[in-house]
Amino acid sequence: MPQNDEISVEELGGGFKVAISKEHRFGTDAFLLADFAAPKRKDRCLDLCSGNGIVGLLMLRDFQPDEVWAAEIQKSAHELAMMSKELSGAGNFFPINADLRAWRGERQFDVITCNPPYKRGGTGAESSSRAEAVARHEIECTVYDVCEAAKRNLRFGGRLCICNRPERLADCIGAMRKNGIEPKRLRTVHKNADSAAWLILLEGRLGGSGFMKIERPLLVLENGEYSKEMKRIYRL
């Protein structure tokens, strides 16, 4: 566990709090993924590559699913998620320290989310710390590993929702299909109306038929300020 002076706590609203450290933080993509997944109240959810638990906590805050599990391979991040669970009093939030490449839940899930490492292993300059490198580069898992874990843990017809960089879209679609998960919904995220996409949000269904809906772009900024949709997502 990081030393106490390296940990801070951020209020998420609704009684939810998340513990963060220098190596285990979160960004806009966590909020966008949780909102894109939008689980139902009866759903049993699993967040892979969960870090400090931010995506799972946001789903609990905004959608109140029946329960959320959060699988993270790095012990330091898992311990932050456990701290976040206690701070939030979230009895239906279950962080686990596990390698998604081998882990299997006792029961199958309705919704699985993942904010995976975006960069292929061996490409670009890796982060100075091991923890940051694992979070950003495909060192401990690849997008294929994520989809294989989803196939193993989803119920038939269950949904996998992931975010990634636009240049990885073909990799994401290919990995889903190789694991019997049919891409069904795609949304691109843009800084503003004049900018190229900086993030993709992709949903697939285990055993789904071949039809994908491309949704309207999500704009972070409009007229120099947060868009109406981002204000809703951020609870501004």
C-alpha positions as CSV (number, residue, x, y, z in Angstrom):
1,M,0.0,0.0,0.0
2,P,1.3,3.5,-0.8
3,Q,2.3,5.6,2.2
4,N,-0.6,7.6,3.6
5,D,1.0,10.9,2.5
6,E,0.9,9.7,-1.1
7,I,-2.9,8.9,-1.0
8,S,-5.7,11.4,-1.4
9,V,-9.4,11.0,-1.5
10,E,-11.7,12.4,-4.1
11,E,-15.4,12.9,-3.6
12,L,-17.6,11.5,-6.3
13,G,-20.9,12.6,-4.9
14,G,-23.8,10.5,-3.7
15,G,-21.7,9.3,-0.8
16,F,-19.1,7.7,-3.0
17,K,-15.4,8.4,-2.6
18,V,-12.3,7.1,-4.4
19,A,-8.7,6.8,-3.1
20,I,-6.0,7.9,-5.5
21,S,-2.2,7.9,-5.5
22,K,0.4,9.3,-7.9
23,E,0.5,6.0,-9.8
24,H,-3.2,5.1,-9.7
25,R,-5.3,8.0,-10.9
26,F,-8.2,8.3,-13.3
27,G,-9.4,10.6,-16.1
28,T,-12.3,11.6,-18.2
29,D,-12.4,8.1,-19.9
30,A,-13.5,6.5,-16.7
31,F,-16.6,8.7,-16.5
32,L,-17.4,8.2,-20.2
33,L,-17.0,4.4,-20.0
34,A,-19.3,4.1,-16.9
35,D,-21.9,6.2,-18.6
36,F,-21.7,4.3,-21.9
37,A,-22.1,1.0,-20.1
38,A,-25.2,2.2,-18.2
39,P,-26.0,-1.1,-16.4
40,K,-29.6,-1.9,-15.3
41,R,-30.5,-2.2,-11.6
42,K,-30.7,-6.0,-11.7
43,D,-27.4,-6.3,-13.5
44,R,-24.3,-8.1,-12.1
45,C,-21.3,-6.2,-13.3
46,L,-17.5,-6.8,-13.6
47,D,-14.9,-4.1,-14.3
48,L,-11.6,-5.5,-15.6
49,C,-8.3,-3.6,-15.3
50,S,-10.1,-1.7,-12.5
51,G,-7.3,0.3,-11.0
52,N,-8.5,2.1,-7.9
53,G,-12.1,1.0,-8.7
54,I,-13.3,4.3,-10.3
55,V,-15.4,2.8,-13.1
56,G,-17.2,0.4,-10.8
57,L,-17.9,3.1,-8.2
58,L,-19.3,5.4,-10.9
59,M,-21.6,2.7,-12.2
60,L,-22.9,2.1,-8.6
61,R,-23.4,5.8,-8.1
62,D,-25.2,6.5,-11.3
63,F,-27.1,3.3,-12.1
64,Q,-27.3,1.2,-8.9
65,P,-26.7,-2.2,-10.4
66,D,-27.2,-5.2,-8.1
67,E,-23.5,-5.7,-7.6
68,V,-20.1,-4.7,-9.1
69,W,-16.9,-6.7,-9.0
70,A,-13.6,-5.0,-9.8
71,A,-10.6,-7.2,-11.0
72,E,-7.1,-5.6,-10.8
73,I,-3.7,-7.4,-11.1
74,Q,-1.7,-4.7,-9.3
75,K,-1.8,-5.1,-5.6
76,S,-1.2,-1.4,-4.9
77,A,-4.2,-0.4,-7.0
78,H,-6.4,-3.2,-5.5
79,E,-5.7,-1.9,-2.0
80,L,-6.8,1.6,-3.1
81,A,-10.0,0.0,-4.4
82,M,-10.6,-1.7,-1.1
83,M,-10.0,1.6,0.7
84,S,-12.5,3.2,-1.7
85,K,-15.1,0.5,-0.9
86,E,-14.7,1.2,2.8
87,L,-14.8,5.0,2.4
88,S,-18.0,4.7,0.2
89,G,-19.7,2.2,2.4
90,A,-20.4,0.2,-0.7
91,G,-21.4,-3.3,0.4
92,N,-22.1,-4.5,-3.1
93,F,-18.7,-3.5,-4.5
94,F,-16.2,-6.3,-4.5
95,P,-12.6,-5.5,-5.5
96,I,-10.4,-8.6,-6.2
97,N,-6.7,-8.8,-6.8
98,A,-6.6,-11.2,-9.8
99,D,-5.1,-11.7,-13.2
100,L,-7.9,-11.4,-15.7
101,R,-6.2,-13.9,-18.0
102,A,-6.9,-16.7,-15.5
103,W,-9.7,-15.5,-13.2
104,R,-13.3,-16.9,-13.5
105,G,-16.2,-15.7,-11.4
106,E,-18.4,-18.1,-9.6
107,R,-21.4,-16.7,-11.5
108,Q,-21.6,-15.1,-14.9
109,F,-22.0,-11.4,-15.4
110,D,-24.5,-9.3,-17.3
111,V,-22.1,-6.4,-18.0
112,I,-18.4,-6.3,-18.2
113,T,-16.4,-3.1,-18.6
114,C,-12.7,-2.4,-19.2
115,N,-10.6,0.6,-19.6
116,P,-7.5,-1.4,-20.8
117,P,-3.9,-0.4,-21.4
118,Y,-4.1,1.6,-24.7
119,K,-0.6,1.1,-26.1
120,R,0.7,-2.1,-27.6
121,G,3.6,-3.7,-25.7
122,G,7.0,-2.6,-27.0
123,T,5.7,0.6,-28.7
124,G,6.5,4.1,-27.6
125,A,8.3,5.2,-24.5
126,E,7.1,3.3,-21.4
127,S,6.4,5.2,-18.2
128,S,9.1,5.5,-15.6
129,S,7.3,3.4,-12.9
130,R,6.3,-0.2,-13.3
131,A,2.8,0.6,-12.1
132,E,2.2,3.3,-14.7
133,A,3.7,1.2,-17.5
134,V,1.4,-1.7,-16.7
135,A,-1.6,0.6,-16.7
136,R,-0.7,2.2,-20.1
137,H,1.0,-0.5,-22.1
138,E,0.0,-4.1,-22.9
139,I,2.5,-5.7,-20.6
140,E,0.2,-7.8,-18.3
141,C,-2.7,-8.1,-20.7
142,T,-3.8,-7.3,-24.3
143,V,-7.2,-6.3,-25.7
144,Y,-7.5,-10.0,-26.8
145,D,-6.9,-11.1,-23.2
146,V,-9.7,-8.7,-22.1
147,C,-12.1,-10.1,-24.7
148,E,-11.2,-13.7,-23.8
149,A,-11.8,-13.0,-20.1
150,A,-15.2,-11.4,-21.0
151,K,-16.1,-14.5,-23.0
152,R,-15.3,-16.7,-20.0
153,N,-17.3,-14.5,-17.6
154,L,-20.3,-13.1,-19.5
155,R,-23.7,-14.8,-19.7
156,F,-24.9,-15.5,-23.2
157,G,-26.2,-12.1,-24.5
158,G,-24.2,-10.2,-21.9
159,R,-22.4,-7.0,-22.8
160,L,-18.7,-6.0,-23.0
161,C,-18.1,-2.3,-23.0
162,I,-14.6,-1.0,-23.5
163,C,-12.8,2.3,-24.3
164,N,-9.6,2.7,-26.3
165,R,-7.8,5.0,-28.7
166,P,-9.3,5.3,-32.2
167,E,-6.2,3.8,-33.8
168,R,-7.0,0.5,-31.9
169,L,-10.5,0.2,-33.2
170,A,-9.7,-2.6,-35.6
171,D,-7.8,-4.5,-32.9
172,C,-10.8,-4.2,-30.6
173,I,-13.3,-5.4,-33.1
174,G,-11.1,-8.2,-34.2
175,A,-10.5,-9.4,-30.6
176,M,-14.2,-9.3,-29.8
177,R,-15.2,-11.3,-32.8
178,K,-12.4,-13.9,-32.2
179,N,-14.1,-14.5,-28.9
180,G,-17.7,-14.7,-30.1
181,I,-18.5,-11.2,-29.0
182,E,-20.2,-9.2,-31.8
183,P,-19.6,-5.4,-31.9
184,K,-23.0,-3.8,-31.6
185,R,-22.5,-0.1,-30.7
186,L,-19.7,2.4,-31.4
187,R,-19.4,6.0,-30.2
188,T,-16.5,8.4,-30.8
189,V,-15.4,11.1,-28.4
190,H,-14.1,14.5,-29.6
191,K,-12.7,17.5,-27.7
192,N,-15.0,19.7,-29.8
193,A,-16.8,19.7,-33.1
194,D,-13.7,20.6,-35.1
195,S,-11.4,17.9,-33.6
196,A,-10.7,14.3,-34.6
197,A,-11.8,11.6,-32.1
198,W,-9.4,11.0,-29.2
199,L,-11.4,8.1,-27.7
200,I,-13.7,5.3,-28.8
201,L,-16.4,3.6,-26.8
202,L,-17.3,0.1,-28.1
203,E,-20.0,-2.4,-26.9
204,G,-20.2,-6.0,-27.9
205,R,-22.6,-8.8,-27.1
206,L,-21.6,-12.4,-26.4
207,G,-23.4,-14.4,-29.1
208,G,-24.9,-11.3,-30.8
209,S,-25.9,-11.0,-34.4
210,G,-24.0,-9.0,-37.0
211,F,-25.3,-5.4,-36.8
212,M,-23.5,-2.4,-35.3
213,K,-25.0,1.0,-34.5
214,I,-22.7,4.0,-34.8
215,E,-24.0,6.7,-32.4
216,R,-23.6,10.4,-32.8
217,P,-20.2,11.8,-31.6
218,L,-19.8,12.9,-28.0
219,L,-18.4,16.3,-27.7
220,V,-16.5,17.2,-24.5
221,L,-16.6,21.0,-25.2
222,E,-19.1,23.2,-26.9
223,N,-18.6,27.0,-27.3
224,G,-15.6,26.8,-25.1
225,E,-17.2,25.1,-22.1
226,Y,-18.3,21.6,-21.1
227,S,-21.1,20.3,-23.4
228,K,-24.6,19.7,-21.9
229,E,-23.9,15.9,-22.0
230,M,-20.5,16.3,-20.2
231,K,-22.1,18.4,-17.5
232,R,-24.6,15.6,-17.0
233,I,-21.9,12.9,-16.9
234,Y,-19.7,15.0,-14.5
235,R,-22.8,16.0,-12.4
236,L,-22.0,19.7,-12.9
